[in-house]
Amino acid sequence: MARKSHRRDEARSEKKIRSRRHNPDGTMSLRDHLYELKHRLGLALLGLVVGCIAGFLWFQWRIGPIPSLGEVMTGPYCSLPASARLTGEECKLLQTQPFEAFLVQFKVGLAAGAVLTCPFWLYQIWAFITPGLYDKERKFTRIFVVLASFLFACGAVLAYYVVPKGLAVLVSFGGDQFTTALVASQYISFILVMLLIFGVSFELPLLITMLNRIGMLPYRNLKKWRRGIIFTLFVFAAIATPGTDPIGMLALAGAMTVLFEVAVQIARVHDRKKARQAVADGWGDPEDSDLEPEDVPDKPAADKTVSDRGTGFDDVT
């Protein structure tokens, strides 16, 4: 009993150390950091496991009006004309190995669980990386998690609507000499890779905005490198998208270009506001701040009592 009470007291003291009220500056010892790492990773893995189980069950079962994951994943393939599919009207994927269906269901369930629980495990990871944030900075953590999840979901949705058009282009090669019989594992991997690439690529504006906020990527550099970055985005889209269809590549490159321009304009507004404040405080240079003439605030008038009075010291002193 004494040992249990001692462990309970240690857990309470460690929890108090991690508490923002008792530890406002967020300082921790190495032992506390290791305990915090184990705690955050455990919570993140627990969230992933729960999400994976939910996604595994969702693969075959409908949730009210929401279709099952199996129907969602086979939707792009079923959108092809029946004459272009080997299975005809039934729209079924091929299973060529004994446990292929189970592995596919597990893979889809894991991916769905990771997406559904991403706000939870992203927060756990971010909370460990930034233990010394103050209350004002912690609000940006919540905003970061929400925006990252939203952008990833937008990218995945765009990919889901682009995949059927890309498949239609790919299966159109060869004319009437070929029919489409997709293996389940390869087809599901193709869909998941497309969703992942689009989702991660949509995090670009958030990354640029964060680097701009901390001063590592000012608007002046973004403006100078704009053409090169856009060209790099098109090259990345051509390499990253699986398959050879131009629709997916152009959709990804176009979306990333638009998001990049949005991030550039956000950086422009932020840097202009920061430079205007610096000039108003008297330590900024309007020529080095990319401010327009009408944006340069009037400098405060010098104190006449000090300038008229002079220094009051001779050359000796």
Secondary structure, DSSP 8 states (H G I E B T S, - for coil): -HHHHHHHHHHHHHHHHH-TTT-TT----HHHHHHHHHHHHHHHHHHHHHHHHHHHHHTT--BTTB--HHHHHHHHHHTS-GGGBTTGGG---B--STTHHHHHHHHHHHHHHHHHTHHHHHHHHHHHH-TT--HHHHHHHHHHHHHHHHHHHHHHHHHHHHHHHHHHHHHHTTGGG--B--BHHHHHHHHHHHHHHHHHHTTHHHHHHHHHHTTSS-HHHHHHSHHHHHHHHHHHHHHHSSSS-HHHHHHHHHHHHHHHHHHHHHHHHHHHHHHHHHHHHT---GGGTT--GGGS-------HHHHHH-----S--
